[in-house]
Amino acid sequence: MKLDALAFGAHADDVEMACSGTIIKLGASGYRTGVIALTRGEMATRGSAEIRAQEFAQSAEVMGLAYHRMLDIPDGRIEVTWENKIKIIQEIRTHQPRIVFAPYWVTRHPDHEQTSRLIREAAYLSGLKKLDTDQEPYRPYKVIFYQTRFEFKPSFIVDISDHHEQKMKAILSYQTQLSSPDFLDRIVTRDKQCGTYIGVKYGEPFLVHEALKIDDPVDFFGPEYLETIP
């Protein structure tokens, strides 16, 4: 199945907490979306691999995903190896997403850091014709990084105001991972903060390595853009 957008996380719930509002918004706009967790979360302090899989499936339904999958990379031991790159490349070549989401590379959790590097490298290698996986080569148009624990200066922010309630429902699918009473409050606060930067209620920030190409700046910075300026 071809996808328009495919988000990768080290664990089930990584994508939901960081950028599920954007994924939901894309799905509501008619794009086919998917989420892949590299591990089964078997090393998590709370819950089990089996429960995490059930929560992941429930969240996928809430988000309206066309595809979701857990890979078998060991939790707590994600490494940038050729074997793991091939697993990612096979997924990219199978689904041919136009854009790929990955975690920001500056992070507290080693698995998230390694996932960021794995996705970036695999997305490039996936386009090499001489890399044989019995699939056609394919390279996504862009790898986009979502914010995890640490902030960055975003390349752009997506307005998720109309889809924030659904985002919180997706996060609530992971009852075993809600570690403290104020956990959800911190997510809401962060989304509100990002929203203030573009003059909306809720926003999600993203970062790209390359400069963004704008063919028509007059059209891009039109009335709709002006309305977002506080």
WOPE-V826752 format. One line per field, one symbol per residue. psi: psi as a letter, one per 20 degrees, with the letter a starting at -180 (. if undefined). burial: # if it has 24 or more other C-alpha atoms within 12 Angstrom, else .. A space follows every 10 residues. Layout:
psi = ???
burial = ???
This chain:
psi = pqqhpppqqh qpiggghgkh ggggggghjj qpqqppphrj kijqhqarhg hhgghghggh ghikqipqqp akpppikpqn rhghghgggh gghgilqgqp pqqpiorhph hgghgggggg ghhghhiphj oojkrpqppq hppppqpdgq qroqhrppoj gijhghghhg hihmhijnhq hjghhhgggg hgghhhhjkr gqqpqqpqgq qppohnhggg laggghiip.
burial = ..######## ########## #######... ########## ##......#. .######### ########## #.#.###### ...####### ########## ######..#. ########## #######... ..#...#### ########.. #..#.##### #.##.##### #######... ...#..##.# ##.#####.# ########.. .......... ..........
